[in-house]
Every structure is written in C-alpha cells, then in structure tokens.
Amino acid sequence: MKNASTAADIVARIRAATNTSADQKLALHEPWFCGNERTYVLKTIDDNWVSSAGEFVEKFERDLAKFCDVKCAVAVSNGTVALHAAFIACGIERDDEIIIPSLTFVATANAVMHAGAQPHFVDCDPARLSIDPNKLRVHLNNVSERKNGATYNKQTGRKIAALCPVSIFGIPADLDALQSIADDFDLILIQDAAEALGSTINGRSVFKWGKCAGTSFNGNKIITSGGGGAILTDDEDLAKRLKHLTTTAKRPHPYEFYHDEVAFNYRMPNINAALAAAQLEQMPKFLELKKNLLDRYVQAFAGCNAATLLRAPHGTQSNNWLNGIVLQDASGRDDVLKYLNDNHIHARPIWNLMHTLPMYQKAFAADLSASNDMAARVINIPSSAILGVA
C-alpha cells in the first residue's frame, strides 16, 4: 500500500492514546449504560406506560432544558423530525430557501425538503467545519436583494428565510457571527445542534443562540435514547406550538379526539425518555471522560507530520462527540481508512457532501472549495466516552 507507513503511524498513535492492544476492536462511538438506565426503563414496563407521554418524558424535558440552560425542551422521536418541526413552527413556507452547510449529515438537508423548502448550500470554515461567516456574508451581499422587508435570492427569485448552522462533531459554530448575519439579513436562525449537546461558547450553552435548536439522541450520539431528539428554545410560545404540532395537533381532552390542523406524530415514547433521562444524568461524567480522551489524543498526535488533530477554537468547548484528524495529503485518505479498519480501528470519512448527492446536485450553492478540501482529508477516529477512563 502506497501510504502504509503513514497509516501505520496513525494506528500506533491511536493505540497509544486509547491504551489498547493491536487485536482489540475499537468502535467509532458506542453508548455506555452505567447509571439508572435499566431501573428507569423497567419502571416504564412495570407501570405499563411505554408509549408517548408519561413521567419520564416530562422528567427528561425538564432536565434537558435545565442542562442546556433554556426554558423549554420538547422531546421527539429523532433529530430529523426535531429540525422539521422547528422549521414548520418557525413559519418556513413552501419554496423558501434555508441556508445550510454542504458539509453536514443528510438529515439537515432532508429536513429542509420535508418542510417544503429548498436547501441553499454554503461553505465551511476549515478550523470549525461549520459555516464560514465571512464567506457567507460576502456570498449574501452578492446574491441577495431586499424586497418587501425580506431577503431574496436574485438568481432563483426565492425568499431566503432562515439560516441553519450545524456544530460539526460537537465543535461550536461561530454563532455570534452567524447570529449577526441572520439579524442583518432578516433570517431566522434555527440550529441543527444534533451533535452539540454539552458544547459551549465562553461557558455559555450553544443552545442559547437562535430561535430554537434541534438535537439528536441516536445510538451513536454522546447520550442516547435508542432513537430520539428534542427541540430546545427560550420561547415558551414556540415550545407550546411545537408540542401541539408534534402531538398530532390534538386539543387536550380527557377522551375526545379533536385535531385542529394537519400535524405530526413525532413525540418521544416514555420508554425512550426513560433511557434518555438516565443517560442525561451521566453527562458531566461523559464530558469529563471525553475531554480526557481528547487530551490523550493531543499528546499522541504531537509531532505527527501526516495528520493534525481537529480542535475547538479558543473560547469554545466542544463536547468532543467525535474526534477527527486532518490528513496533510488527501490522496492517501482511502488507504489510511482501509488500513485503520483492517486493523480493528473503526474510522470513517466525513459524510458525502450534500451537493454531491443525486437529489441535491441541482440545489443552489455558493463556492464550496473549503468543504470539498476538508471532506477529502478528515477522518473520524474512536471517540467513545469509556475510552477516556484512565
């Protein structure tokens, strides 16, 4: 293999950081159930109350809002529907454009389409992997115009209604700068924070920015409910609207079924909320252990010429959901990935960029040169919290 020496060096550094032997399998990110998970889940079974609503849904929403330092949390069945419901509740209309990064998981773009809107792809900041605010402002100055108190795309004629940044791998997006752009162009800032639970900017939860934010508790996230998500907001009226929309728009009544609009059956079941509530109790521990793992990766990759470690910028704190390395030579990425996986180290590239997928190749896009470059060079490496145990 052409890049065998580079790949072998990276394997050795990962093994040193994780203190594992050559034959030990390392998952990319796996859940860790080390608290009240079994007790809470069994209680929902013993109580015969496993579906939507229930004491653990309420507990999880209350505890999650407190953890994220916001007033309200609405628990739903996954992160994609969290974002979809957020778009609808915030007034996104058919054929509106929503600015999103091309460098993201497909759920971001799919949620835009589910809402009847159109994705408007923009480039990333190589240091953060999230939307580059400097390039975005220049781009909007070039392609947009003001009409009837709103911002329109001069090339497509469509209204640009919202800006949806994504904090990639838990590294916080530059939310101060992006909020400023949203304000200047009258865009609603709705975050895809699926990967950012526990991430902060100057000690402040990332969920404090924007109209609302969706997050995910999929099986590979920093905490999991098996499948699940939530929308978080400081807007209590919006939270009430979201709860109504995600509960089939059913008017409260002891026994009658009256629904006042077309809506969604998106609520999180009680059994999933039980698992999520127990996992959330472990978040301080998980964050500490993942920081320990990052510190060991920093030490292990010191002096590595072939790759550098992704790090959150000064003043921000990532939850370190997924650690990543950036290869100096993009041509060696596939060789390195194969070597790592052949040697029992689960590693993966960034997702295929959205504008390269068949259903999004005709979507409106800005210059995406940085996204193309980073997608060719970034590799995610094992990041489970348990690997941070000394």
VEXFIPA-112860 format. One record per residue: x, y, z of N, C-alpha, C in turn; residue in three letters. Coordinates in steps of 0.2 Angstrom, whole numbers, padded with zeros to 4 digits, always signed. Layout:
N
XYZXYZXYZALA/...
end
This chain:
390
+0004-0006+0000+0000+0000+0000+0004+0006+0000MET/+0003+0011-0004+0007+0017-0005+0008+0021+0001LYS/+0003+0021+0005+0003+0026+0011+0003+0021+0018ASN/+0006+0015+0017+0007+0011+0023+0010+0014+0029ALA/+0016+0017+0028+0019+0020+0034+0015+0025+0037SER/+0012+0030+0033+0008+0035+0037+0002+0031+0040THR/-0001+0026+0037-0007+0023+0041-0004+0019+0047ALA/+0001+0016+0047+0004+0013+0052+0006+0017+0058ALA/+0008+0023+0056+0010+0028+0062+0003+0031+0065ASP/-0002+0032+0061-0008+0034+0064-0011+0029+0068ILE/-0011+0022+0066-0013+0017+0070-0010+0017+0077VAL/-0003+0017+0077+0001+0017+0083-0001+0023+0088ALA/-0002+0029+0085-0004+0034+0089-0011+0033+0092ARG/-0016+0031+0089-0022+0029+0091-0022+0024+0097ILE/-0018+0019+0096-0017+0013+0101-0014+0016+0107ARG/-0009+0021+0106-0006+0024+0112-0011+0028+0116ALA/-0015+0032+0113-0020+0036+0116-0025+0032+0120ALA/-0027+0027+0117-0033+0023+0120-0030+0017+0124THR/-0023+0016+0124-0020+0011+0128-0023+0004+0127ASN/-0024+0003+0120-0027-0004+0118-0022-0008+0114THR/-0023-0014+0114-0018-0019+0110-0020-0019+0103SER/-0016-0022+0099-0016-0022+0092-0023-0026+0089ALA/-0025-0031+0093-0030-0035+0091-0037-0033+0094ASP/-0037-0028+0098-0043-0025+0102-0047-0021+0097GLN/-0053-0022+0096-0058-0019+0092-0060-0012+0095LYS/-0059-0007+0091-0061+0000+0094-0067+0002+0089LEU/-0073+0003+0092-0078+0006+0089-0077+0014+0088ALA/-0081+0017+0083-0080+0024+0082-0084+0028+0088LEU/-0090+0026+0090-0093+0029+0096-0099+0024+0098HIS/-0098+0021+0104-0103+0017+0106-0106+0019+0113GLU/-0113+0018+0114-0116+0020+0120-0113+0017+0126PRO/-0114+0020+0132-0111+0017+0138-0117+0018+0144TRP/-0120+0012+0146-0125+0012+0151-0122+0011+0158PHE/-0121+0016+0162-0118+0015+0168-0121+0018+0174CYS/-0128+0019+0173-0132+0023+0178-0139+0020+0179GLY/-0144+0024+0179-0150+0021+0181-0154+0019+0175ASN/-0151+0017+0169-0154+0016+0163-0159+0010+0164GLU/-0157+0004+0167-0161-0002+0167-0166-0001+0172ARG/-0165+0003+0178-0170+0004+0183-0176+0008+0180THR/-0174+0014+0176-0179+0018+0173-0183+0015+0168TYR/-0180+0011+0163-0183+0008+0158-0188+0002+0161VAL/-0186-0002+0165-0190-0007+0168-0196-0004+0172LEU/-0195+0002+0175-0201+0005+0178-0207+0007+0173LYS/-0205+0009+0167-0210+0010+0162-0213+0004+0160THR/-0210-0002+0160-0213-0008+0158-0217-0010+0164ILE/-0215-0010+0170-0219-0012+0176-0225-0007+0177ASP/-0225-0001+0175-0230+0003+0175-0235+0003+0169ASP/-0233-0001+0164-0237-0002+0158-0238+0004+0154ASN/-0233+0008+0154-0233+0015+0151-0227+0016+0147TRP/-0227+0014+0141-0221+0014+0137-0222+0019+0131VAL/-0228+0021+0130-0229+0025+0124-0228+0032+0125SER/-0230+0037+0120-0229+0044+0121-0233+0047+0127SER/-0230+0052+0130-0232+0055+0136-0229+0050+0142ALA/-0230+0052+0148-0228+0048+0154-0223+0052+0158GLY/-0221+0050+0164-0217+0054+0169-0210+0055+0166GLU/-0207+0050+0162-0200+0051+0160-0200+0056+0154PHE/-0205+0056+0150-0205+0062+0145-0205+0068+0149VAL/-0209+0069+0154-0209+0076+0157-0202+0077+0161GLU/-0200+0072+0164-0193+0072+0168-0188+0074+0163LYS/-0187+0070+0157-0182+0072+0153-0182+0079+0150PHE/-0188+0081+0148-0189+0088+0145-0187+0093+0150GLU/-0189+0092+0156-0187+0097+0162-0179+0097+0163ARG/-0176+0091+0164-0169+0090+0165-0165+0093+0159ASP/-0167+0091+0153-0164+0093+0147-0164+0101+0146LEU/-0169+0104+0147-0170+0111+0147-0165+0114+0152ALA/-0165+0112+0158-0160+0114+0163-0153+0113+0161LYS/-0151+0107+0159-0144+0106+0157-0142+0111+0151PHE/-0147+0112+0147-0145+0117+0141-0146+0124+0142CYS/-0148+0126+0149-0149+0132+0151-0154+0136+0146ASP/-0160+0133+0144-0165+0136+0141-0172+0135+0145VAL/-0177+0138+0143-0183+0137+0146-0187+0131+0145LYS/-0187+0129+0138-0191+0123+0136-0187+0118+0132CYS/-0189+0112+0133-0187+0107+0128-0193+0102+0126ALA/-0194+0101+0120-0199+0097+0118-0196+0090+0115VAL/-0197+0085+0118-0194+0078+0116-0198+0075+0110ALA/-0194+0073+0105-0197+0070+0099-0193+0063+0097VAL/-0196+0060+0092-0193+0053+0090-0187+0053+0087SER/-0184+0058+0084-0177+0058+0082-0175+0065+0080ASN/-0169+0066+0078-0166+0073+0077-0169+0076+0070GLY/-0170+0072+0065-0173+0074+0059-0180+0077+0060THR/-0184+0074+0063-0191+0077+0064-0190+0083+0069VAL/-0185+0083+0074-0184+0089+0078-0183+0095+0073ALA/-0179+0094+0068-0177+0100+0064-0183+0102+0059LEU/-0187+0096+0057-0193+0098+0053-0198+0101+0056HIS/-0200+0099+0062-0205+0103+0066-0203+0110+0068ALA/-0196+0111+0069-0194+0118+0071-0195+0122+0065ALA/-0193+0120+0059-0194+0124+0053-0202+0126+0052PHE/-0206+0121+0053-0213+0122+0052-0216+0127+0057ILE/-0214+0126+0063-0216+0130+0069-0213+0137+0068ALA/-0208+0138+0065-0205+0145+0064-0207+0148+0058CYS/-0212+0145+0054-0215+0149+0049-0212+0148+0042GLY/-0207+0143+0041-0204+0142+0035-0210+0140+0030ILE/-0210+0143+0024-0215+0142+0019-0212+0138+0013GLU/-0217+0135+0009-0215+0131+0003-0211+0135-0001ARG/-0205+0132-0003-0200+0135-0008-0196+0141-0005ASP/-0197+0142+0001-0192+0146+0005-0185+0143+0004ASP/-0180+0147+0004-0173+0144+0005-0171+0144+0012GLU/-0167+0139+0014-0164+0139+0020-0157+0137+0019ILE/-0153+0142+0022-0145+0141+0021-0143+0136+0026ILE/-0139+0131+0023-0136+0126+0027-0129+0124+0024ILE/-0125+0121+0028-0119+0119+0025-0119+0113+0021PRO/-0115+0112+0016-0115+0106+0012-0111+0101+0016SER/-0107+0103+0020-0103+0098+0025-0108+0097+0031LEU/-0112+0092+0030-0116+0090+0036-0119+0083+0035THR/-0123+0080+0040-0126+0074+0039-0132+0075+0035PHE/-0135+0070+0031-0140+0071+0026-0147+0074+0029VAL/-0147+0072+0036-0154+0074+0039-0155+0082+0039ALA/-0150+0086+0039-0151+0093+0039-0154+0095+0032THR/-0152+0092+0027-0155+0094+0020-0161+0091+0019ALA/-0162+0085+0022-0169+0081+0021-0174+0085+0025ASN/-0172+0087+0031-0177+0091+0035-0180+0097+0031ALA/-0175+0101+0028-0177+0106+0024-0182+0104+0018VAL/-0181+0099+0015-0185+0097+0010-0192+0094+0013MET/-0192+0091+0018-0198+0089+0022-0203+0095+0023HIS/-0199+0100+0025-0203+0106+0026-0206+0110+0020ALA/-0204+0107+0014-0206+0110+0008-0202+0116+0006GLY/-0196+0117+0009-0192+0122+0007-0186+0119+0003ALA/-0181+0124+0001-0176+0122-0003-0169+0123+0000GLN/-0164+0119+0000-0158+0120+0003-0154+0125-0001PRO/-0150+0129+0002-0145+0134-0001-0139+0132+0002HIS/-0134+0129-0001-0128+0126+0002-0123+0132+0002PHE/-0119+0132+0008-0114+0137+0009-0108+0133+0011VAL/-0102+0137+0011-0095+0133+0013-0094+0133+0020ASP/-0089+0129+0022-0087+0129+0029-0080+0133+0031CYS/-0080+0134+0037-0073+0137+0040-0069+0130+0041ASP/-0063+0130+0038-0059+0124+0040-0057+0123+0047PRO/-0057+0128+0051-0055+0127+0058-0061+0124+0062ALA/-0067+0125+0060-0073+0123+0064-0077+0118+0060ARG/-0076+0118+0054-0080+0113+0049-0087+0116+0048LEU/-0089+0121+0053-0096+0123+0052-0096+0129+0047SER/-0102+0132+0046-0102+0138+0041-0097+0143+0042ILE/-0094+0145+0037-0089+0151+0037-0093+0158+0037ASP/-0093+0161+0042-0097+0168+0042-0094+0173+0038PRO/-0088+0173+0037-0085+0178+0032-0087+0177+0025ASN/-0086+0171+0023-0088+0169+0016-0096+0170+0015LYS/-0100+0168+0020-0107+0169+0020-0109+0176+0019LEU/-0106+0180+0023-0108+0187+0022-0107+0190+0015ARG/-0101+0188+0012-0099+0190+0006-0104+0187+0001VAL/-0105+0181+0002-0110+0177-0003-0117+0181-0003HIS/-0119+0182+0003-0126+0185+0003-0126+0192+0000LEU/-0121+0196+0001-0120+0203-0002-0120+0202-0009ASN/-0118+0197-0012-0118+0196-0019-0124+0193-0022ASN/-0127+0189-0019-0133+0185-0022-0140+0187-0020VAL/-0140+0191-0014-0147+0193-0012-0149+0200-0013SER/-0155+0201-0012-0158+0208-0013-0164+0208-0008GLU/-0165+0215-0006-0171+0216-0001-0177+0217-0005ARG/-0183+0214-0003-0189+0216-0006-0195+0214-0001LYS/-0199+0219+0000-0205+0218+0004-0203+0216+0011ASN/-0197+0219+0014-0195+0218+0020-0192+0211+0021GLY/-0190+0208+0016-0187+0201+0017-0181+0201+0012ALA/-0177+0195+0013-0171+0194+0008-0173+0189+0003THR/-0171+0190-0003-0172+0186-0009-0166+0184-0012TYR/-0166+0178-0015-0160+0176-0019-0161+0179-0026ASN/-0157+0183-0029-0158+0186-0035-0158+0181-0041LYS/-0154+0176-0040-0154+0171-0045-0159+0166-0046GLN/-0162+0164-0040-0168+0160-0040-0175+0163-0039THR/-0175+0169-0037-0181+0173-0035-0184+0170-0029GLY/-0181+0166-0025-0185+0163-0019-0183+0167-0013ARG/-0187+0167-0008-0186+0171-0002-0180+0166+0002LYS/-0175+0170+0005-0171+0166+0009-0173+0168+0016ILE/-0176+0162+0019-0180+0163+0025-0176+0162+0032ALA/-0171+0157+0031-0168+0155+0038-0161+0153+0036ALA/-0157+0153+0042-0150+0151+0042-0150+0145+0047LEU/-0147+0140+0045-0147+0134+0049-0140+0131+0050CYS/-0136+0134+0055-0129+0131+0056-0129+0125+0059PRO/-0123+0121+0058-0123+0114+0061-0116+0115+0065VAL/-0116+0113+0071-0109+0112+0075-0107+0105+0074SER/-0102+0105+0069-0100+0098+0067-0096+0095+0072ILE/-0097+0088+0073-0093+0084+0078-0093+0087+0085PHE/-0098+0092+0087-0098+0095+0093-0094+0101+0094GLY/-0090+0103+0089-0086+0109+0089-0091+0115+0087ILE/-0092+0120+0092-0097+0125+0091-0096+0129+0085PRO/-0101+0130+0081-0101+0135+0076-0100+0142+0078ALA/-0097+0147+0074-0096+0154+0076-0103+0157+0077ASP/-0107+0156+0082-0114+0158+0082-0115+0165+0083LEU/-0110+0169+0087-0110+0176+0087-0110+0179+0080ASP/-0106+0177+0076-0105+0180+0069-0111+0178+0065ALA/-0113+0172+0066-0119+0169+0062-0125+0173+0064LEU/-0126+0174+0070-0132+0177+0073-0132+0184+0070GLN/-0127+0188+0070-0126+0194+0067-0128+0195+0060SER/-0126+0190+0056-0128+0189+0049-0136+0188+0048ILE/-0138+0184+0052-0145+0182+0052-0149+0189+0054ALA/-0147+0192+0058-0150+0199+0060-0150+0204+0054ASP/-0144+0204+0051-0143+0209+0046-0147+0208+0040ASP/-0149+0201+0039-0152+0199+0033-0159+0197+0034PHE/-0162+0198+0040-0168+0196+0042-0170+0189+0041ASP/-0165+0184+0043-0166+0177+0043-0167+0174+0050LEU/-0171+0169+0050-0172+0166+0057-0166+0161+0058ILE/-0163+0161+0063-0158+0157+0065-0161+0151+0069LEU/-0160+0145+0065-0163+0139+0068-0157+0134+0068ILE/-0154+0132+0074-0148+0127+0074-0150+0120+0073GLN/-0146+0117+0069-0145+0109+0069-0140+0108+0074ASP/-0142+0107+0080-0137+0105+0086-0137+0098+0087ALA/-0138+0094+0082-0138+0086+0084-0132+0083+0087ALA/-0126+0087+0086-0120+0084+0088-0117+0088+0094GLU/-0121+0093+0096-0118+0098+0101-0120+0098+0108ALA/-0124+0093+0110-0126+0093+0117-0120+0093+0122LEU/-0120+0099+0126-0114+0099+0131-0109+0104+0128GLY/-0109+0106+0122-0104+0111+0119-0106+0118+0121SER/-0100+0122+0122-0101+0129+0125-0097+0134+0121THR/-0099+0140+0121-0095+0146+0119-0094+0151+0125ILE/-0088+0152+0127-0087+0156+0133-0091+0154+0139ASN/-0092+0147+0140-0095+0145+0145-0103+0145+0144GLY/-0105+0147+0139-0112+0148+0138-0115+0142+0133ARG/-0120+0139+0135-0123+0133+0131-0124+0135+0123SER/-0122+0131+0119-0124+0133+0112-0131+0134+0110VAL/-0135+0131+0115-0142+0131+0113-0145+0138+0115PHE/-0141+0143+0117-0144+0150+0119-0144+0154+0113LYS/-0142+0152+0107-0142+0156+0101-0148+0154+0097TRP/-0151+0159+0093-0156+0157+0088-0163+0157+0091GLY/-0167+0156+0087-0174+0155+0088-0176+0148+0092LYS/-0172+0143+0090-0173+0136+0093-0167+0132+0090CYS/-0167+0126+0093-0161+0121+0090-0164+0114+0091ALA/-0162+0110+0086-0164+0103+0087-0158+0099+0088GLY/-0159+0094+0092-0153+0089+0094-0155+0082+0093THR/-0151+0078+0094-0152+0070+0092-0149+0066+0098SER/-0153+0061+0099-0150+0056+0104-0150+0049+0101PHE/-0148+0049+0095-0147+0042+0091-0142+0038+0095ASN/-0142+0032+0093-0137+0027+0096-0130+0029+0096GLY/-0128+0033+0092-0121+0035+0092-0119+0041+0094ASN/-0124+0045+0097-0123+0052+0100-0120+0051+0107LYS/-0118+0057+0110-0115+0057+0116-0119+0054+0122ILE/-0126+0055+0121-0131+0051+0125-0136+0049+0121ILE/-0139+0043+0122-0144+0040+0118-0150+0038+0121THR/-0156+0039+0117-0162+0036+0119-0164+0030+0115SER/-0159+0027+0111-0160+0022+0106-0162+0026+0100GLY/-0167+0029+0099-0169+0034+0094-0172+0040+0097GLY/-0171+0046+0096-0174+0052+0099-0171+0058+0097GLY/-0174+0063+0099-0172+0070+0098-0176+0075+0102GLY/-0174+0081+0101-0178+0087+0105-0177+0093+0102ALA/-0181+0098+0103-0181+0105+0101-0180+0109+0107ILE/-0175+0113+0107-0174+0117+0113-0175+0125+0112LEU/-0178+0129+0116-0179+0136+0115-0181+0139+0121THR/-0179+0146+0121-0181+0150+0126-0188+0154+0125ASP/-0191+0152+0120-0198+0155+0118-0203+0150+0120ASP/-0207+0152+0125-0212+0147+0128-0218+0147+0123GLU/-0219+0152+0120-0225+0151+0115-0223+0146+0109ASP/-0217+0147+0107-0215+0142+0102-0215+0135+0104LEU/-0212+0134+0110-0212+0127+0113-0219+0124+0114ALA/-0224+0128+0115-0231+0126+0115-0234+0124+0108LYS/-0232+0128+0104-0233+0127+0097-0230+0120+0094ARG/-0224+0119+0096-0220+0113+0094-0223+0107+0097LEU/-0225+0108+0104-0228+0102+0107-0235+0100+0104LYS/-0239+0105+0102-0245+0104+0098-0244+0101+0091HIS/-0239+0104+0088-0238+0101+0081-0235+0094+0081LEU/-0231+0092+0086-0228+0086+0086-0233+0080+0090THR/-0238+0082+0092-0243+0078+0095-0250+0078+0091THR/-0249+0077+0085-0255+0077+0080-0260+0083+0081THR/-0258+0088+0084-0262+0094+0084-0269+0092+0088ALA/-0268+0088+0093-0274+0086+0097-0275+0091+0102LYS/-0281+0093+0103-0283+0098+0108-0284+0093+0115ARG/-0282+0096+0120-0282+0092+0126-0289+0091+0128PRO/-0291+0084+0130-0297+0082+0132-0297+0075+0135HIS/-0301+0074+0140-0300+0068+0144-0301+0062+0139PRO/-0306+0062+0134-0307+0056+0130-0309+0058+0123TYR/-0310+0064+0121-0312+0065+0114-0306+0067+0110GLU/-0306+0065+0103-0300+0066+0099-0302+0072+0094PHE/-0300+0078+0095-0301+0084+0091-0295+0087+0089TYR/-0293+0087+0082-0287+0089+0080-0288+0095+0075HIS/-0285+0101+0076-0287+0107+0073-0282+0109+0067ASP/-0278+0104+0065-0274+0106+0059-0270+0099+0057GLU/-0267+0099+0051-0263+0094+0049-0256+0094+0053VAL/-0254+0089+0056-0248+0089+0061-0245+0083+0060ALA/-0241+0081+0066-0236+0076+0065-0236+0072+0072PHE/-0235+0065+0071-0235+0061+0077-0227+0060+0078ASN/-0224+0065+0081-0217+0065+0082-0215+0064+0089TYR/-0219+0063+0094-0217+0063+0101-0213+0057+0103ARG/-0208+0058+0108-0204+0053+0111-0208+0049+0115MET/-0208+0042+0114-0211+0037+0119-0208+0038+0126PRO/-0212+0036+0131-0209+0036+0138-0204+0031+0139ASN/-0204+0025+0136-0198+0021+0137-0191+0023+0134ILE/-0192+0027+0129-0186+0030+0126-0183+0036+0131ASN/-0188+0040+0133-0187+0045+0138-0184+0043+0144ALA/-0186+0037+0146-0183+0034+0152-0175+0033+0151ALA/-0174+0030+0146-0167+0029+0144-0163+0035+0143LEU/-0166+0040+0140-0163+0047+0139-0162+0050+0146ALA/-0167+0050+0150-0166+0053+0157-0160+0050+0161ALA/-0159+0044+0161-0154+0041+0164-0147+0042+0161ALA/-0147+0043+0154-0141+0045+0151-0139+0052+0152GLN/-0144+0056+0153-0143+0063+0154-0139+0064+0161LEU/-0141+0060+0166-0138+0061+0172-0131+0059+0172GLU/-0128+0056+0167-0121+0054+0166-0117+0059+0162GLN/-0121+0064+0160-0117+0069+0155-0111+0072+0158MET/-0111+0075+0164-0105+0078+0167-0099+0073+0167PRO/-0100+0066+0168-0095+0061+0168-0093+0060+0161LYS/-0098+0059+0156-0096+0058+0149-0092+0064+0147PHE/-0094+0070+0148-0090+0076+0146-0083+0076+0148LEU/-0082+0074+0155-0075+0074+0158-0071+0068+0154GLU/-0074+0062+0153-0070+0057+0151-0068+0058+0143LEU/-0073+0061+0140-0071+0063+0133-0066+0068+0132LYS/-0066+0073+0137-0060+0078+0137-0054+0074+0139LYS/-0054+0069+0143-0048+0065+0145-0045+0062+0138ASN/-0050+0059+0135-0048+0056+0128-0045+0061+0124LEU/-0048+0066+0123-0045+0071+0118-0038+0073+0120LEU/-0037+0074+0127-0030+0076+0129-0025+0071+0128ASP/-0027+0065+0128-0023+0059+0126-0021+0059+0119ARG/-0026+0061+0115-0025+0061+0108-0020+0067+0106TYR/-0021+0072+0109-0017+0078+0108-0010+0076+0110VAL/-0009+0073+0115-0002+0070+0117+0001+0065+0111GLN/-0004+0061+0109-0002+0055+0105+0000+0058+0098ALA/-0004+0063+0096-0003+0066+0089+0002+0072+0089PHE/+0005+0074+0094+0010+0079+0094+0016+0077+0090ALA/+0018+0081+0086+0024+0079+0081+0022+0075+0075GLY/+0016+0074+0074+0014+0070+0068+0014+0074+0062CYS/+0018+0072+0057+0018+0076+0051+0013+0075+0046ASN/+0010+0069+0047+0005+0066+0042-0002+0069+0043ALA/-0004+0071+0049-0010+0072+0051-0010+0077+0057ALA/-0015+0081+0058-0016+0086+0063-0023+0084+0067THR/-0024+0085+0073-0030+0084+0077-0035+0090+0076LEU/-0041+0088+0075-0046+0094+0075-0047+0096+0082LEU/-0047+0103+0083-0048+0106+0090-0053+0111+0090ARG/-0057+0112+0095-0061+0118+0095-0057+0124+0096ALA/-0059+0130+0093-0056+0136+0094-0056+0139+0101PRO/-0051+0143+0102-0051+0147+0109-0057+0150+0110HIS/-0059+0149+0117-0065+0152+0119-0071+0147+0118GLY/-0071+0142+0115-0076+0137+0114-0074+0130+0118THR/-0079+0126+0119-0078+0120+0122-0082+0115+0118GLN/-0079+0110+0115-0083+0105+0111-0085+0100+0116SER/-0090+0096+0115-0092+0090+0119-0088+0084+0117ASN/-0083+0085+0112-0079+0080+0109-0083+0074+0107ASN/-0089+0075+0104-0093+0069+0102-0088+0064+0098TRP/-0086+0067+0092-0082+0063+0088-0075+0067+0087LEU/-0070+0064+0088-0063+0066+0087-0061+0065+0080ASN/-0057+0070+0077-0055+0069+0070-0048+0071+0069GLY/-0045+0068+0064-0039+0070+0061-0039+0073+0054ILE/-0035+0078+0052-0035+0081+0046-0028+0078+0042VAL/-0029+0075+0037-0023+0072+0034-0020+0078+0030LEU/-0013+0078+0029-0010+0083+0025-0011+0081+0018GLN/-0011+0075+0016-0011+0073+0009-0018+0069+0008ASP/-0023+0073+0004-0029+0070+0003-0029+0063-0001ALA/-0024+0063-0005-0024+0057-0009-0023+0050-0005SER/-0021+0051+0001-0020+0045+0005-0025+0043+0009GLY/-0031+0047+0009-0036+0046+0014-0039+0039+0013ARG/-0041+0036+0008-0044+0030+0007-0039+0024+0009ASP/-0033+0025+0008-0028+0020+0010-0028+0020+0018ASP/-0028+0026+0021-0027+0026+0028-0034+0023+0031VAL/-0040+0025+0028-0046+0022+0031-0046+0014+0031LEU/-0044+0012+0025-0044+0004+0024-0039+0001+0029LYS/-0033+0004+0030-0028+0001+0035-0031+0002+0042TYR/-0034+0007+0044-0037+0008+0051-0042+0002+0052LEU/-0047+0002+0047-0052-0003+0048-0050-0010+0048ASN/-0045-0011+0044-0042-0018+0043-0038-0020+0050ASP/-0036-0015+0053-0033-0016+0060-0037-0015+0066ASN/-0044-0016+0065-0049-0016+0070-0050-0009+0073HIS/-0048-0004+0070-0050+0003+0072-0055+0006+0067ILE/-0061+0006+0070-0067+0009+0066-0066+0016+0065HIS/-0064+0018+0059-0063+0025+0057-0068+0027+0051ALA/-0070+0033+0050-0074+0034+0044-0072+0041+0041ARG/-0074+0043+0035-0073+0049+0032-0079+0054+0034PRO/-0079+0060+0033-0084+0064+0033-0090+0062+0028ILE/-0096+0063+0030-0101+0061+0025-0100+0064+0018TRP/-0103+0061+0013-0103+0064+0007-0106+0071+0007ASN/-0103+0075+0004-0106+0082+0004-0112+0082+0001LEU/-0117+0087+0004-0124+0087+0001-0125+0088-0006MET/-0120+0093-0009-0121+0095-0016-0119+0089-0020HIS/-0116+0084-0018-0114+0079-0022-0119+0073-0023THR/-0124+0073-0018-0129+0068-0018-0134+0069-0024LEU/-0136+0064-0027-0141+0064-0033-0147+0069-0032PRO/-0150+0069-0026-0156+0073-0025-0154+0080-0024MET/-0148+0082-0023-0146+0089-0021-0141+0092-0026TYR/-0140+0089-0031-0135+0091-0036-0137+0097-0040GLN/-0144+0099-0040-0146+0105-0043-0148+0110-0039LYS/-0147+0109-0032-0148+0114-0027-0144+0120-0028ALA/-0146+0126-0026-0142+0132-0026-0136+0131-0021PHE/-0130+0133-0024-0124+0133-0019-0119+0138-0021ALA/-0116+0140-0015-0111+0145-0016-0104+0141-0017ALA/-0099+0145-0017-0092+0142-0018-0091+0137-0012ASP/-0089+0131-0014-0089+0126-0008-0082+0123-0008LEU/-0077+0127-0010-0070+0124-0011-0067+0122-0004SER/-0068+0125+0002-0066+0123+0008-0069+0116+0010ALA/-0076+0116+0009-0079+0110+0011-0077+0104+0007SER/-0075+0105+0000-0073+0099-0004-0066+0097-0001ASN/-0062+0102+0001-0055+0100+0003-0055+0097+0010ASP/-0059+0099+0014-0060+0096+0021-0063+0089+0020MET/-0068+0088+0016-0071+0081+0015-0066+0076+0013ALA/-0061+0079+0009-0056+0074+0006-0050+0072+0011ALA/-0050+0076+0017-0044+0075+0021-0046+0073+0029ARG/-0052+0074+0031-0054+0072+0038-0056+0065+0039VAL/-0054+0062+0044-0055+0056+0046-0057+0056+0054ILE/-0063+0053+0055-0065+0052+0062-0062+0046+0065ASN/-0060+0046+0071-0057+0041+0075-0060+0039+0081ILE/-0059+0033+0084-0063+0031+0090-0064+0036+0096PRO/-0070+0037+0098-0072+0043+0102-0076+0041+0108SER/-0077+0035+0110-0082+0033+0115-0080+0035+0122SER/-0084+0037+0126-0083+0040+0132-0079+0035+0137ALA/-0080+0029+0136-0077+0024+0140-0069+0024+0139ILE/-0067+0026+0133-0060+0026+0131-0056+0031+0135LEU/-0060+0036+0138-0057+0041+0142-0055+0039+0149GLY/-0058+0033+0151-0056+0030+0158-0049+0029+0158VAL/-0046+0031+0164-0038+0030+0165-0037+0023+0166ALA/
end
